[in-house]
Every structure is written in C-alpha cells, then in structure tokens.
Amino acid sequence: MPYPVTKHPSTMLEGKAVVGETDMLQTMQQDALHLAAKALDIFDVTESTDIARFIKKDFDRVHGPGWQCIVGMDFGSFVTHYHGCFIHFCIGNLAILLFKGLGREVVSSPGDC
C-alpha cells in the first residue's frame, strides 16, 4: 500500500520537538526525532497507532528488537527500560514515548540497547 503524499516538511517538525525526559545518547535522540517527523510526514496526527508502529519497527531494525512506542495526546506511563534507551518528547500536542523494555533480567550498562 503506498503512503499518502507528504503533508509537512520533516525538518520543520523536528525543530518543534520538545524533549521531556531521556537518557539516550544524542545520536539516538536525533534518530528518534527524525523518525517521528518522518512518521508525521506519512500519517495524520490522529493515526497514533500507525505512527507508533512505524517508529517501533524502524528502531527494532536499526537498534535491535525489543523497542516499545506509545503515541498519543494524553497518557500516563511507568516503565522499566534499558539504561540509555528511553526518550519522551512532544511534537505539538502529540507525545511520543520510546523505550527498549526489559525482560526478566535487569541490565544497567550503558549501550546495552
């Protein structure tokens, strides 16, 4: 299925992102912001599940499996994640939470994501 025509220039949206909390390295943060902007080029802001799927699948491909992504305008969260693998940011009214979740074992070494 072809994606819809671009609605917003990605670089414009990236500049409007406001990072709330993160423990990611700067390069991974930029990957997340760029990918979110790209998702918003493809999907309407109301298609939060599609946006989350797009971001999660790309992070799984590039940074290894186990990423979780939550997208919406109003949600709470309390998650356990690998050290260096968490970011929460907003683009306009849309909040995005991206993290690599822990299984049963707890790993605290930087770069384990």
NUTIMI-371046 format. One line per field, with one value per atom (N, C-alpha, C): residue number from 1; atom name; x, y, z. Coordinates in pm, whole numbers, padded with zeros to 5 digits. Layout:
BEGIN
seq = c(NUM	...);
atom = c(CA	...);
x = c(X	...);
y = c(Y	...);
z = c(Z	...);
% end
This chain:
BEGIN
seq = c(1	1	1	2	2	2	3	3	3	4	4	4	5	5	5	6	6	6	7	7	7	8	8	8	9	9	9	10	10	10	11	11	11	12	12	12	13	13	13	14	14	14	15	15	15	16	16	16	17	17	17	18	18	18	19	19	19	20	20	20	21	21	21	22	22	22	23	23	23	24	24	24	25	25	25	26	26	26	27	27	27	28	28	28	29	29	29	30	30	30	31	31	31	32	32	32	33	33	33	34	34	34	35	35	35	36	36	36	37	37	37	38	38	38	39	39	39	40	40	40	41	41	41	42	42	42	43	43	43	44	44	44	45	45	45	46	46	46	47	47	47	48	48	48	49	49	49	50	50	50	51	51	51	52	52	52	53	53	53	54	54	54	55	55	55	56	56	56	57	57	57	58	58	58	59	59	59	60	60	60	61	61	61	62	62	62	63	63	63	64	64	64	65	65	65	66	66	66	67	67	67	68	68	68	69	69	69	70	70	70	71	71	71	72	72	72	73	73	73	74	74	74	75	75	75	76	76	76	77	77	77	78	78	78	79	79	79	80	80	80	81	81	81	82	82	82	83	83	83	84	84	84	85	85	85	86	86	86	87	87	87	88	88	88	89	89	89	90	90	90	91	91	91	92	92	92	93	93	93	94	94	94	95	95	95	96	96	96	97	97	97	98	98	98	99	99	99	100	100	100	101	101	101	102	102	102	103	103	103	104	104	104	105	105	105	106	106	106	107	107	107	108	108	108	109	109	109	110	110	110	111	111	111	112	112	112	113	113	113);
atom = c(N	CA	C	N	CA	C	N	CA	C	N	CA	C	N	CA	C	N	CA	C	N	CA	C	N	CA	C	N	CA	C	N	CA	C	N	CA	C	N	CA	C	N	CA	C	N	CA	C	N	CA	C	N	CA	C	N	CA	C	N	CA	C	N	CA	C	N	CA	C	N	CA	C	N	CA	C	N	CA	C	N	CA	C	N	CA	C	N	CA	C	N	CA	C	N	CA	C	N	CA	C	N	CA	C	N	CA	C	N	CA	C	N	CA	C	N	CA	C	N	CA	C	N	CA	C	N	CA	C	N	CA	C	N	CA	C	N	CA	C	N	CA	C	N	CA	C	N	CA	C	N	CA	C	N	CA	C	N	CA	C	N	CA	C	N	CA	C	N	CA	C	N	CA	C	N	CA	C	N	CA	C	N	CA	C	N	CA	C	N	CA	C	N	CA	C	N	CA	C	N	CA	C	N	CA	C	N	CA	C	N	CA	C	N	CA	C	N	CA	C	N	CA	C	N	CA	C	N	CA	C	N	CA	C	N	CA	C	N	CA	C	N	CA	C	N	CA	C	N	CA	C	N	CA	C	N	CA	C	N	CA	C	N	CA	C	N	CA	C	N	CA	C	N	CA	C	N	CA	C	N	CA	C	N	CA	C	N	CA	C	N	CA	C	N	CA	C	N	CA	C	N	CA	C	N	CA	C	N	CA	C	N	CA	C	N	CA	C	N	CA	C	N	CA	C	N	CA	C	N	CA	C	N	CA	C	N	CA	C	N	CA	C	N	CA	C	N	CA	C	N	CA	C	N	CA	C	N	CA	C	N	CA	C	N	CA	C	N	CA	C	N	CA	C	N	CA	C	N	CA	C	N	CA	C	N	CA	C	N	CA	C	N	CA	C);
x = c(00085	00000	00090	00073	00156	00117	00217	00191	00132	00055	-00001	00110	00074	00166	00210	00334	00389	00304	00275	00193	00275	00387	00469	00615	00697	00840	00899	00974	01030	01115	01200	01291	01215	01101	01021	00968	00919	00865	00973	01090	01200	01235	01232	01264	01161	01041	00934	00925	01009	01007	01065	01000	01047	01070	01196	01231	01202	01121	01088	01192	01200	01295	01365	01493	01568	01696	01743	01876	01954	01902	01965	02084	02179	02286	02225	02292	02241	02210	02294	02271	02143	02116	01993	01871	01886	01776	01741	01843	01820	01752	01790	01722	01573	01542	01403	01324	01381	01312	01293	01397	01388	01282	01280	01183	01040	01021	00887	00841	00930	00896	00861	00938	00911	00774	00742	00612	00499	00519	00417	00407	00510	00501	00408	00409	00335	00193	00178	00049	-00009	-00140	-00209	-00185	-00185	-00159	-00258	-00377	-00478	-00450	-00356	-00325	-00211	-00236	-00131	-00076	-00160	-00112	-00019	-00052	00034	00168	00164	00287	00375	00315	00390	00450	00373	00422	00540	00530	00635	00766	00758	00877	00936	00851	00895	00965	00904	00963	01099	01114	01243	01348	01311	01406	01444	01349	01381	01483	01465	01553	01693	01700	01829	01900	01826	01887	01862	01810	01783	01641	01589	01449	01424	01297	01254	01206	01200	01156	01005	00959	00817	00793	00680	00649	00503	00481	00347	00332	00223	00197	00056	00038	-00096	-00093	-00212	-00223	-00244	-00274	-00297	-00280	-00166	-00144	-00044	-00051	00047	00127	00242	00323	00414	00453	00554	00619	00739	00800	00940	00985	01121	01191	01312	01379	01528	01592	01737	01795	01905	01976	02021	01993	02033	01935	01817	01720	01581	01572	01443	01439	01326	01302	01152	01117	00980	00986	00914	00917	00781	00762	00636	00665	00575	00573	00432	00424	00292	00222	00096	00019	00041	00120	00140	00262	00241	00350	00396	00526	00584	00677	00653	00737	00798	00930	01001	01106	01103	01198	01219	01332	01360	01331	01230	01185	01274	01270	01345	01259	01323	01257	01271	01301	01318	01450	01555	01686	01697	01764	01784	01927	01941	02072	02087	02199	02215	02338	02402	02521	02481	02542	02511	02542	02461	02485	02432	02355	02301	02180	02136	02025	02076);
y = c(-00117	00000	00124	00214	00335	00431	00504	00601	00728	00803	00930	01030	01131	01237	01312	01357	01431	01553	01570	01683	01795	01760	01859	01832	01933	01909	01857	01745	01681	01775	01852	01937	02040	02085	02181	02118	01993	01925	01891	01850	01817	01938	02056	02176	02208	02156	02183	02075	01973	01868	01921	01886	01924	01795	01771	01650	01674	01584	01594	01522	01391	01309	01217	01195	01099	01060	00941	00900	00846	00874	00830	00918	00859	00938	01033	01143	01246	01191	01103	01049	00967	00888	00808	00898	01005	01101	01160	01199	01257	01157	01029	00924	00922	00927	00922	01043	01162	01284	01284	01243	01237	01137	01022	00918	00962	01030	01081	01183	01271	01370	01301	01199	01122	01053	00996	00932	01032	01155	01257	01311	01290	01320	01221	01098	00989	00977	00986	00962	01090	01093	01203	01195	01306	01311	01226	01200	01119	00969	00930	00787	00743	00755	00733	00590	00491	00352	00332	00388	00377	00448	00563	00638	00555	00500	00419	00296	00228	00109	00145	00255	00300	00324	00397	00428	00302	00218	00096	00003	-00021	-00115	-00067	00062	00112	00104	00137	00124	-00022	-00114	-00257	-00297	-00246	-00281	-00222	-00097	-00028	-00056	-00062	-00070	-00203	-00302	-00433	-00442	-00565	-00584	-00547	-00528	-00504	-00363	-00278	-00140	-00134	-00042	-00015	00133	00164	00303	00332	00440	00485	00626	00650	00780	00823	00946	00995	01137	01186	01323	01327	01213	01212	01070	01043	00911	00923	00830	00820	00693	00685	00564	00546	00423	00388	00262	00274	00163	00133	00012	-00029	-00044	00013	00015	-00003	-00040	-00048	00093	00101	00228	00279	00405	00465	00441	00389	00351	00407	00533	00593	00737	00771	00912	00938	01053	01103	01244	01269	01402	01435	01562	01609	01685	01667	01749	01808	01934	01996	01932	01889	01824	01674	01620	01476	01435	01347	01296	01160	01136	01010	00958	00834	00765	00645	00639	00532	00476	00344	00283	00136	00084	-00058	-00123	-00208	-00268	-00380	-00399	-00507	-00631	-00744	-00871	-00901	-01024	-01063	-01017	-01017	-00975	-00823	-00766	-00621	-00591	-00508	-00471	-00322	-00279	-00136	-00077	-00151	-00098	-00009	00109	00197	00127	00151	00094	-00046	-00098	-00232	-00235	-00119	-00118	-00115);
z = c(00000	00000	00000	-00095	-00099	00014	00063	00169	00109	00189	00141	00108	00036	-00001	00125	00127	00240	00272	00402	00446	00507	00571	00641	00612	00597	00583	00714	00709	00828	00911	00847	00923	01004	00955	01030	01158	01149	01266	01367	01319	01411	01497	01440	01515	01622	01608	01704	01811	01806	01907	02037	02147	02280	02359	02393	02467	02614	02671	02813	02897	02884	02959	02862	02886	02805	02876	02845	02887	02767	02647	02523	02489	02417	02358	02256	02232	02141	02002	01950	01815	01809	01914	01915	01933	02013	02027	01892	01816	01684	01591	01601	01523	01556	01686	01730	01679	01692	01647	01496	01424	01278	01235	01298	01263	01294	01406	01439	01336	01296	01193	01062	01028	00905	00914	01030	01050	01033	01082	01068	00926	00846	00703	00634	00684	00620	00674	00805	00869	00928	00937	01001	01152	01220	01364	01443	01388	01456	01444	01360	01339	01432	01563	01661	01659	01636	01631	01513	01399	01280	01302	01367	01396	01490	01596	01692	01625	01541	01471	01381	01309	01218	01293	01405	01484	01546	01607	01673	01576	01461	01365	01315	01292	01245	01356	01479	01589	01612	01600	01610	01502	01382	01271	01291	01331	01341	01473	01584	01716	01787	01715	01774	01828	01841	01881	02028	02058	02196	02225	02122	02142	02157	02239	02260	02231	02170	02136	02169	02240	02275	02222	02150	02089	02122	02164	02193	02246	02277	02326	02477	02538	02682	02733	02797	02856	02969	03060	03168	03145	03210	03194	03314	03335	03434	03379	03325	03253	03307	03283	03312	03178	03168	03039	03056	02946	02945	02963	03037	03055	02917	02891	02763	02650	02683	02579	02608	02649	02685	02637	02574	02539	02542	02595	02593	02537	02428	02367	02307	02278	02220	02091	01998	01876	01873	01903	01918	02036	02016	02122	02129	02038	02030	02112	02208	02292	02239	02244	02199	02306	02347	02443	02371	02369	02300	02396	02415	02507	02471	02512	02496	02630	02632	02756	02805	02936	02999	03009	02997	03023	03171	03204	03344	03401	03319	03368	03363	03459	03464	03422	03321	03270	03289	03344	03370	03304	03217	03149	03033	03022	02908	02777	02678	02546	02528	02628	02616	02522	02477	02385	02249);
% end
